[in-house]
Protein backbone atom coordinates (compact mmCIF):
# COMPACT_ATOMS: atom_id res chain seq x y z
CA UNK A 1 0.00 0.00 0.00
CA UNK A 2 1.08 3.58 -0.59
CA UNK A 3 0.67 6.29 2.01
CA UNK A 4 1.44 9.97 1.68
CA UNK A 5 2.51 11.81 4.82
CA UNK A 6 3.39 15.51 4.76
CA UNK A 7 3.87 15.29 0.99
CA UNK A 8 6.15 12.25 1.11
CA UNK A 9 4.83 8.99 -0.38
CA UNK A 10 6.12 5.58 0.67
CA UNK A 11 5.17 2.04 -0.21
CA UNK A 12 4.47 0.07 2.96
CA UNK A 13 3.57 -3.49 3.84
CA UNK A 14 2.30 -3.13 7.40
CA UNK A 15 0.98 -6.06 9.36
CA UNK A 16 -2.84 -6.10 9.43
CA UNK A 17 -4.17 -3.90 12.21
CA UNK A 18 -1.03 -1.77 12.49
CA UNK A 19 -2.15 1.61 13.74
CA UNK A 20 -1.36 4.78 11.85
CA UNK A 21 0.51 6.29 14.82
CA UNK A 22 3.08 3.49 14.76
CA UNK A 23 3.69 3.92 11.03
CA UNK A 24 3.98 7.69 11.36
CA UNK A 25 6.50 7.49 14.19
CA UNK A 26 8.52 4.50 12.99
CA UNK A 27 8.51 4.89 9.21
CA UNK A 28 8.14 8.66 8.78
CA UNK A 29 9.87 9.93 11.93
CA UNK A 30 6.81 11.97 12.89
CA UNK A 31 7.54 12.20 16.60
CA UNK A 32 4.87 14.86 17.06
CA UNK A 33 2.35 12.00 16.97
CA UNK A 34 2.25 11.01 20.63
CA UNK A 35 1.18 7.63 21.89
CA UNK A 36 -0.44 8.30 25.23
CA UNK A 37 -3.72 6.54 25.98
CA UNK A 38 -3.60 4.31 22.88
CA UNK A 39 -7.42 4.10 23.11
CA UNK A 40 -8.50 7.21 21.19
CA UNK A 41 -9.45 9.12 24.32
CA UNK A 42 -6.81 11.84 24.77
CA UNK A 43 -6.14 13.35 21.33
CA UNK A 44 -2.34 13.45 21.69
CA UNK A 45 -2.04 11.46 18.46
CA UNK A 46 -4.30 13.72 16.38
CA UNK A 47 -3.36 14.03 12.70
CA UNK A 48 -5.23 15.19 9.63
CA UNK A 49 -6.33 12.60 7.09
CA UNK A 50 -7.58 14.26 3.94
CA UNK A 51 -7.83 17.44 5.99
CA UNK A 52 -9.97 16.00 8.79
CA UNK A 53 -8.78 15.26 12.34
CA UNK A 54 -8.22 11.58 13.09
CA UNK A 55 -6.89 9.75 16.12
CA UNK A 56 -3.84 7.93 14.80
CA UNK A 57 -3.57 5.56 17.77
CA UNK A 58 -6.81 3.77 16.87
CA UNK A 59 -6.83 4.17 13.08
CA UNK A 60 -5.64 1.04 11.26
CA UNK A 61 -3.24 2.21 8.58
CA UNK A 62 -4.97 0.08 5.94
CA UNK A 63 -8.11 2.22 6.39
CA UNK A 64 -6.32 5.51 5.71
CA UNK A 65 -7.76 7.08 2.58
CA UNK A 66 -6.10 10.38 1.78
CA UNK A 67 -2.97 12.32 2.59
CA UNK A 68 -1.88 12.37 6.21
CA UNK A 69 -0.64 15.61 7.73
CA UNK A 70 1.10 15.73 11.09
CA UNK A 71 2.18 18.70 13.19
CA UNK A 72 5.50 18.60 11.33
CA UNK A 73 3.63 19.08 8.05
CA UNK A 74 1.71 22.02 9.52
CA UNK A 75 4.80 23.85 10.79
CA UNK A 76 4.51 26.82 8.45
CA UNK A 77 0.71 27.07 8.48
CA UNK A 78 0.52 26.83 12.26
CA UNK A 79 3.38 29.21 13.13
CA UNK A 80 1.00 31.94 14.30
CA UNK A 81 -1.08 29.45 16.28
CA UNK A 82 2.00 28.03 17.99
CA UNK A 83 3.14 31.58 18.79
CA UNK A 84 -0.26 32.28 20.35
CA UNK A 85 0.06 29.09 22.42
CA UNK A 86 3.41 30.34 23.71
CA UNK A 87 2.34 33.95 24.24
CA UNK A 88 -0.86 33.03 26.09
CA UNK A 89 0.51 30.16 28.18
CA UNK A 90 -1.53 27.53 26.39
CA UNK A 91 0.93 24.78 27.10
CA UNK A 92 3.08 23.74 30.00
CA UNK A 93 4.68 20.35 29.57
CA UNK A 94 4.02 20.39 25.81
CA UNK A 95 3.14 16.70 25.44
CA UNK A 96 -0.38 17.34 24.13
CA UNK A 97 0.52 20.45 22.14
CA UNK A 98 1.09 18.80 18.73
CA UNK A 99 -2.33 17.12 18.84
CA UNK A 100 -3.92 20.35 20.05
CA UNK A 101 -2.28 22.32 17.22
CA UNK A 102 -3.35 19.80 14.57
CA UNK A 103 -6.96 19.79 15.78
CA UNK A 104 -7.02 23.58 16.12
CA UNK A 105 -5.64 23.95 12.60
CA UNK A 106 -8.59 21.98 11.23
CA UNK A 107 -10.95 24.27 13.16
CA UNK A 108 -9.22 27.43 11.96
CA UNK A 109 -9.36 26.21 8.37
CA UNK A 110 -13.12 25.85 8.74
CA UNK A 111 -13.35 29.27 10.36
CA UNK A 112 -14.63 30.63 13.63
CA UNK A 113 -17.69 32.83 14.10
CA UNK A 114 -16.98 36.57 14.31
CA UNK A 115 -18.85 36.81 17.61
CA UNK A 116 -16.29 36.19 20.39
CA UNK A 117 -18.59 34.15 22.64
CA UNK A 118 -19.76 31.94 19.77
CA UNK A 119 -16.14 31.50 18.66
CA UNK A 120 -15.13 30.38 22.17
CA UNK A 121 -18.07 27.95 22.32
CA UNK A 122 -17.20 26.49 18.93
CA UNK A 123 -13.53 26.19 19.88
CA UNK A 124 -14.39 24.52 23.21
CA UNK A 125 -16.63 21.99 21.49
CA UNK A 126 -14.15 21.26 18.71
CA UNK A 127 -11.15 20.95 21.03
CA UNK A 128 -12.97 18.82 23.62
CA UNK A 129 -11.35 15.63 22.33
CA UNK A 130 -7.85 16.85 23.19
CA UNK A 131 -6.95 16.34 26.84
CA UNK A 132 -4.39 18.51 28.61
CA UNK A 133 -3.45 17.60 32.15
CA UNK A 134 -1.57 20.84 32.81
CA UNK A 135 -3.36 23.98 31.67
CA UNK A 136 -7.06 23.99 32.48
CA UNK A 137 -7.92 24.71 28.81
CA UNK A 138 -8.82 28.41 29.06
CA UNK A 139 -5.49 29.51 27.56
CA UNK A 140 -5.76 26.91 24.79
CA UNK A 141 -9.19 28.18 23.77
CA UNK A 142 -7.97 31.79 23.94
CA UNK A 143 -4.94 30.98 21.76
CA UNK A 144 -7.15 29.33 19.14
CA UNK A 145 -9.63 32.22 19.17
CA UNK A 146 -6.89 34.87 19.12
CA UNK A 147 -5.35 33.19 16.08
CA UNK A 148 -8.74 33.04 14.38
CA UNK A 149 -9.32 36.76 15.07
CA UNK A 150 -5.85 37.71 13.81
CA UNK A 151 -6.32 35.70 10.64
CA UNK A 152 -9.75 37.24 10.04
CA UNK A 153 -8.36 40.74 10.58
CA UNK A 154 -5.56 39.98 8.12
CA UNK A 155 -8.19 38.88 5.60
CA UNK A 156 -6.86 35.35 5.39
CA UNK A 157 -9.24 32.92 3.79
CA UNK A 158 -9.93 29.55 5.31
CA UNK A 159 -9.26 26.49 3.24
C-alpha positions in Angstrom: 0.0 0.0 0.0 1.1 3.6 -0.6 0.7 6.3 2.0 1.4 10.0 1.7 2.5 11.8 4.8 3.4 15.5 4.8 3.9 15.3 1.0 6.2 12.3 1.1 4.8 9.0 -0.4 6.1 5.6 0.7 5.2 2.0 -0.2 4.5 0.1 3.0 3.6 -3.5 3.8 2.3 -3.1 7.4 1.0 -6.1 9.4 -2.8 -6.1 9.4 -4.2 -3.9 12.2 -1.0 -1.8 12.5 -2.1 1.6 13.7 -1.4 4.8 11.9 0.5 6.3 14.8 3.1 3.5 14.8 3.7 3.9 11.0 4.0 7.7 11.4 6.5 7.5 14.2 8.5 4.5 13.0 8.5 4.9 9.2 8.1 8.7 8.8 9.9 9.9 11.9 6.8 12.0 12.9 7.5 12.2 16.6 4.9 14.9 17.1 2.4 12.0 17.0 2.3 11.0 20.6 1.2 7.6 21.9 -0.4 8.3 25.2 -3.7 6.5 26.0 -3.6 4.3 22.9 -7.4 4.1 23.1 -8.5 7.2 21.2 -9.4 9.1 24.3 -6.8 11.8 24.8 -6.1 13.3 21.3 -2.3 13.4 21.7 -2.0 11.5 18.5 -4.3 13.7 16.4 -3.4 14.0 12.7 -5.2 15.2 9.6 -6.3 12.6 7.1 -7.6 14.3 3.9 -7.8 17.4 6.0 -10.0 16.0 8.8 -8.8 15.3 12.3 -8.2 11.6 13.1 -6.9 9.8 16.1 -3.8 7.9 14.8 -3.6 5.6 17.8 -6.8 3.8 16.9 -6.8 4.2 13.1 -5.6 1.0 11.3 -3.2 2.2 8.6 -5.0 0.1 5.9 -8.1 2.2 6.4 -6.3 5.5 5.7 -7.8 7.1 2.6 -6.1 10.4 1.8 -3.0 12.3 2.6 -1.9 12.4 6.2 -0.6 15.6 7.7 1.1 15.7 11.1 2.2 18.7 13.2 5.5 18.6 11.3 3.6 19.1 8.1 1.7 22.0 9.5 4.8 23.9 10.8 4.5 26.8 8.5 0.7 27.1 8.5 0.5 26.8 12.3 3.4 29.2 13.1 1.0 31.9 14.3 -1.1 29.4 16.3 2.0 28.0 18.0 3.1 31.6 18.8 -0.3 32.3 20.3 0.1 29.1 22.4 3.4 30.3 23.7 2.3 33.9 24.2 -0.9 33.0 26.1 0.5 30.2 28.2 -1.5 27.5 26.4 0.9 24.8 27.1 3.1 23.7 30.0 4.7 20.3 29.6 4.0 20.4 25.8 3.1 16.7 25.4 -0.4 17.3 24.1 0.5 20.4 22.1 1.1 18.8 18.7 -2.3 17.1 18.8 -3.9 20.4 20.1 -2.3 22.3 17.2 -3.3 19.8 14.6 -7.0 19.8 15.8 -7.0 23.6 16.1 -5.6 23.9 12.6 -8.6 22.0 11.2 -10.9 24.3 13.2 -9.2 27.4 12.0 -9.4 26.2 8.4 -13.1 25.8 8.7 -13.3 29.3 10.4 -14.6 30.6 13.6 -17.7 32.8 14.1 -17.0 36.6 14.3 -18.8 36.8 17.6 -16.3 36.2 20.4 -18.6 34.2 22.6 -19.8 31.9 19.8 -16.1 31.5 18.7 -15.1 30.4 22.2 -18.1 28.0 22.3 -17.2 26.5 18.9 -13.5 26.2 19.9 -14.4 24.5 23.2 -16.6 22.0 21.5 -14.1 21.3 18.7 -11.2 20.9 21.0 -13.0 18.8 23.6 -11.3 15.6 22.3 -7.9 16.9 23.2 -6.9 16.3 26.8 -4.4 18.5 28.6 -3.5 17.6 32.2 -1.6 20.8 32.8 -3.4 24.0 31.7 -7.1 24.0 32.5 -7.9 24.7 28.8 -8.8 28.4 29.1 -5.5 29.5 27.6 -5.8 26.9 24.8 -9.2 28.2 23.8 -8.0 31.8 23.9 -4.9 31.0 21.8 -7.2 29.3 19.1 -9.6 32.2 19.2 -6.9 34.9 19.1 -5.3 33.2 16.1 -8.7 33.0 14.4 -9.3 36.8 15.1 -5.9 37.7 13.8 -6.3 35.7 10.6 -9.8 37.2 10.0 -8.4 40.7 10.6 -5.6 40.0 8.1 -8.2 38.9 5.6 -6.9 35.3 5.4 -9.2 32.9 3.8 -9.9 29.5 5.3 -9.3 26.5 3.2 
